[in-house]
């Protein structure tokens, strides 16, 4: 019986990864259509574009540690290890916005400007969705959200950071947020398989994880599309 359960759980995890891979491919296609990313890919990025990107990302990153902490508070004692993972993740994320602020100031912006900027339209939608999901009992579908957001760090951040550095003639300390995440977010993704194996029990769970990933991908792209549109 145990062998059958383990085999079934493995099939569900594999199905989740297939769905997440498709969601990621769709997300990459959406990113390619975002104006600021198109400018970056074509070598046309300006320092003002980079400052706008940092300013708009900061507001969502501030919320990142908060929604992860809220998710942890809604995980029951039967899933203690997942709750611990969420709590540790919240701790590692909750100061990331300070790197963005430092990069913004190092590129000619001011602390007052970046801290006073409101969320853009896409950031509002993304943040609202994340807190909504995090407030549900055992919000394990957020593993799909983490796959997408951490995937940005591990698969895109170094590429973007290097391109921004080259195009704008910047130093590492001016693009440290992206370079840091490119080096560290692989650690989070390595844990995903283990946590999916602990939380997906049927096809409905798989669909919830993948659907959450797809929604987060679309809203994240919307956030980048709506730079400074508040």
HUSULDA-V560171 format. One record per residue. PSI is psi as a letter, one per 30 degrees, with the letter a starting at -180 (999 if undefined). D_FIRST is the distance of its C-alpha to the first C-alpha in whole Angstrom. Layout:
<<PSI;D_FIRST> <PSI;D_FIRST>>
//
This chain:
<<e;0> <e;4> <e;5> <e;5> <e;6> <e;9> <e;10> <e;11> <e;12> <e;14> <e;15> <e;17> <e;18> <e;20> <e;21> <e;23> <e;25> <e;26> <e;27> <e;29> <e;30> <e;32> <e;33> <e;35> <e;36> <e;38> <e;39> <e;41> <e;43> <e;44> <e;45> <f;47> <f;49> <k;50> <e;53> <e;53> <e;50> <e;52> <e;55> <e;54> <f;52> <g;56> <g;57> <g;59> <k;58> <l;61> <e;60> <e;61> <e;57> <e;56> <e;57> <e;56> <e;52> <e;52> <e;54> <e;51> <e;48> <e;49> <e;49> <e;45> <e;44> <e;46> <f;43> <e;40> <f;40> <e;40> <f;38> <e;35> <e;36> <e;36> <e;32> <e;31> <f;33> <g;31> <k;27> <l;26> <f;25> <f;21> <h;22> <e;25> <e;24> <e;25> <e;28> <e;29> <e;29> <e;31> <e;33> <e;34> <e;34> <e;37> <e;39> <f;39> <f;40> <f;42> <g;45> <e;45> <f;48> <e;50> <e;50> <e;51> <e;54> <e;55> <e;55> <e;56> <e;59> <f;60> <g;60> <f;63> <l;61> <l;62> <e;59> <e;61> <e;60> <e;57> <f;56> <f;58> <k;56> <l;54> <k;51> <l;51> <e;50> <e;47> <e;46> <e;47> <e;44> <e;42> <e;42> <e;42> <e;39> <e;37> <e;38> <e;37> <e;33> <f;33> <f;34> <l;31> <k;29> <i;26> <i;28> <f;25> <f;27> <f;29> <e;27> <e;29> <e;32> <e;32> <e;31> <e;34> <e;36> <f;35> <e;35> <e;39> <e;40> <f;38> <f;39> <e;42> <e;44> <e;45> <e;46> <e;48> <e;49> <e;51> <e;53> <e;54> <e;55> <e;57> <e;58> <f;60> <h;61> <l;59> <l;58> <e;54> <f;55> <f;56> <g;52> <e;50> <e;48> <e;46> <e;47> <e;45> <e;42> <e;42> <f;41> <f;39> <f;36> <e;34> <e;33> <e;31> <e;30> <f;28> <f;26> <e;25> <e;22> <e;21> <e;22> <e;20> <f;17> <f;17> <f;19> <j;18> <f;15> <l;16> <e;19> <e;22> <e;21> <e;22> <e;25> <e;26> <e;26> <e;28> <e;30> <e;31> <e;32> <e;34> <e;36> <e;37> <e;38> <e;40> <e;42> <e;42> <e;44> <e;46> <e;47> <f;48> <e;50> <h;52> <k;53> <g;56> <j;56> <999;55>>
//
